């Protein structure tokens, strides 16, 4: 929690009352590999800040195929934001792929922080802007880049993730088959 508070303090003046409020609506947790935090079809009331480790969000289509939307590593947020903001059931599953430390927040209480502490609005707006930009880049990359170029960006963005992430998660994130991922790795190793 201290790392999270310091991260906020680097962006804004955090009053002791605001800090106390954050502590009151959050809980530090250690999540085991394979543990599911949100399951597709459930009501979503929590959002998570990753202090350490790695989680992923994914959906499962009608044929049972998984599609990875996001990997969340240190200092990233993860949840099913569609479900939270549209008051719908979860479209995504969020699971831990490496033992992780997270800060769990009650999403509605976190959203109410602006009424009590307006200074958070600029901080959260910046987080949302970064999230939107990240998603737009991901969509554009899927549309415009080759599988090899997407893989190169993935390796650059998620250093060391391949050590603990199954190949099918990475292939799913990149929108390719596991066989294509293997070919790309072989080609890349030759160069």
C-alpha positions in Angstrom: 0.0 0.0 0.0 2.9 2.3 0.8 4.1 2.1 -2.9 0.6 2.9 -4.1 0.3 5.9 -1.8 3.8 7.2 -2.8 2.8 6.8 -6.5 -0.3 9.0 -5.8 1.8 11.5 -3.8 4.2 11.9 -6.8 1.2 13.3 -8.8 -0.8 15.3 -6.2 -0.8 16.6 -2.7 -2.4 13.9 -0.7 -4.0 15.0 2.6 -3.9 12.7 5.6 -7.7 12.4 5.4 -7.6 11.3 1.7 -4.8 8.8 2.6 -6.9 7.4 5.5 -9.9 7.1 3.2 -7.9 5.1 0.7 -6.8 2.7 3.4 -10.4 2.4 4.5 -11.7 1.2 1.1 -8.8 -1.1 0.2 -7.3 -4.3 1.2 -3.8 -5.7 0.4 -3.9 -9.3 -0.8 -1.5 -11.9 -2.0 -3.1 -13.9 -4.9 -1.9 -17.4 -5.7 -1.1 -18.5 -9.3 -4.3 -19.7 -10.9 -6.7 -17.9 -8.5 -9.6 -16.2 -10.3 -10.6 -12.7 -9.0 -13.5 -12.1 -11.4 -15.4 -14.8 -13.4 -17.2 -14.1 -16.6 -21.0 -13.8 -15.8 -20.5 -12.6 -12.2 -21.4 -9.2 -10.7 -18.2 -7.1 -10.4 -17.7 -4.9 -7.4 -13.9 -4.8 -7.1 -11.0 -3.3 -9.0 -7.3 -4.2 -8.5 -4.0 -2.3 -8.5 -1.1 -4.7 -9.1 1.8 -4.1 -6.6 3.8 -7.1 -7.9 3.2 -10.1 -10.1 1.0 -10.6 -13.1 -2.7 -11.0 -13.8 -4.6 -11.3 -17.1 -8.1 -10.6 -18.2 -9.8 -12.7 -20.9 -13.1 -13.7 -22.3 -14.2 -17.1 -23.5 -16.2 -17.2 -26.8 -19.1 -19.4 -27.6 -16.8 -22.2 -28.9 -14.8 -22.1 -25.6 -11.8 -20.3 -27.0 -10.0 -17.8 -24.7 -9.1 -14.3 -25.9 -6.7 -12.5 -23.7 -7.5 -8.8 -23.5 -4.9 -7.6 -21.0 -1.9 -8.6 -18.9 -1.6 -6.4 -15.7 1.9 -6.1 -14.3 3.3 -3.9 -11.5 1.6 -0.5 -11.2 -1.3 -1.5 -13.6 -5.0 -1.6 -12.8 -7.2 -4.5 -13.8 -10.9 -5.3 -13.5 -13.9 -5.7 -15.8 -14.5 -2.0 -16.3 -17.4 -2.6 -18.8 -19.2 -4.4 -16.1 -18.5 -1.8 -13.4 -19.3 1.3 -15.4 -22.3 -0.2 -17.3 -23.6 -2.1 -14.3 -23.6 -5.3 -16.2 -22.4 -8.9 -15.5 -18.7 -9.5 -16.1 -17.7 -10.0 -19.8 -14.2 -10.9 -18.6 -12.4 -13.3 -16.3 -9.5 -12.0 -14.3 -7.0 -14.6 -13.1 -3.6 -14.6 -11.5 -0.9 -16.1 -13.7 2.0 -15.5 -11.3 1.8 -15.1 -7.5 0.9 -11.5 -7.1 0.3 -8.8 -4.6 -2.6 -6.6 -5.3 -4.6 -3.8 -3.6 -8.3 -4.6 -3.9 -10.7 -1.7 -4.0 -14.4 -1.5 -3.7 -15.1 0.0 -7.1 -18.2 2.1 -6.1 -16.4 3.5 -3.0 -13.3 4.3 -5.1 -15.5 6.2 -7.6 -17.0 8.2 -4.7 -13.6 9.5 -3.8 -14.1 12.5 -6.1 -17.0 13.9 -4.1 -14.9 13.9 -0.9 -11.5 14.6 -2.4 -11.9 16.5 -5.7 -8.1 16.5 -6.2 -8.3 12.9 -7.2 -10.3 13.7 -10.3 -7.2 14.9 -12.2 -5.2 11.9 -11.0 -7.9 9.4 -12.1 -8.5 11.2 -15.4 -4.8 10.8 -16.2 -5.1 7.0 -15.3 -8.1 6.7 -17.6 -6.4 8.6 -20.4 -3.4 6.2 -20.2 -5.8 3.2 -20.2 -7.7 4.5 -23.3 -4.5 5.2 -25.1 -3.1 1.8 -24.3 -6.3 0.1 -25.5 -6.4 2.1 -28.7 -2.7 1.3 -29.5 -3.5 -2.4 -28.9 -6.4 -2.3 -31.3 -4.4 -0.4 -33.9 -1.5 -2.8 -33.5 -3.8 -5.8 -34.1 -5.1 -4.2 -37.2 -1.9 -2.8 -38.7 1.1 -4.8 -37.6 2.3 -8.2 -38.6 2.3 -11.0 -36.0 6.1 -10.7 -35.7 5.8 -6.9 -35.1 3.1 -7.5 -32.4 5.3 -10.1 -30.7 8.3 -7.8 -30.7 6.2 -5.0 -29.1 4.9 -7.6 -26.6 8.4 -8.7 -25.5 9.5 -5.0 -25.2 6.4 -4.1 -23.1 6.3 -7.2 -20.9 9.9 -8.0 -20.2 10.4 -11.4 -18.6 6.7 -12.3 -18.8 7.4 -15.3 -21.0 9.2 -17.0 -18.1 5.9 -17.6 -16.2 3.1 -17.1 -18.8 1.9 -20.2 -20.8 2.4 -19.9 -24.6 -1.4 -20.1 -25.2 -2.0 -17.0 -23.2 0.6 -15.1 -25.2 -0.7 -16.4 -28.5 -4.2 -15.5 -27.4 -3.1 -11.9 -26.6 -1.4 -11.6 -29.9 -4.3 -13.0 -31.9 -2.2 -15.9 -33.3 -2.0 -19.7 -32.9 0.6 -21.3 -30.7 2.3 -22.7 -33.8 2.7 -19.2 -35.3 4.1 -18.0 -32.0 6.7 -20.9 -32.1 7.6 -20.0 -35.7 8.1 -16.3 -34.8 10.3 -17.2 -31.8 12.5 -19.5 -34.0 12.8 -16.8 -36.7 13.6 -14.2 -34.1 16.3 -16.4 -32.5 18.0 -16.7 -35.9 18.3 -13.0 -36.3 
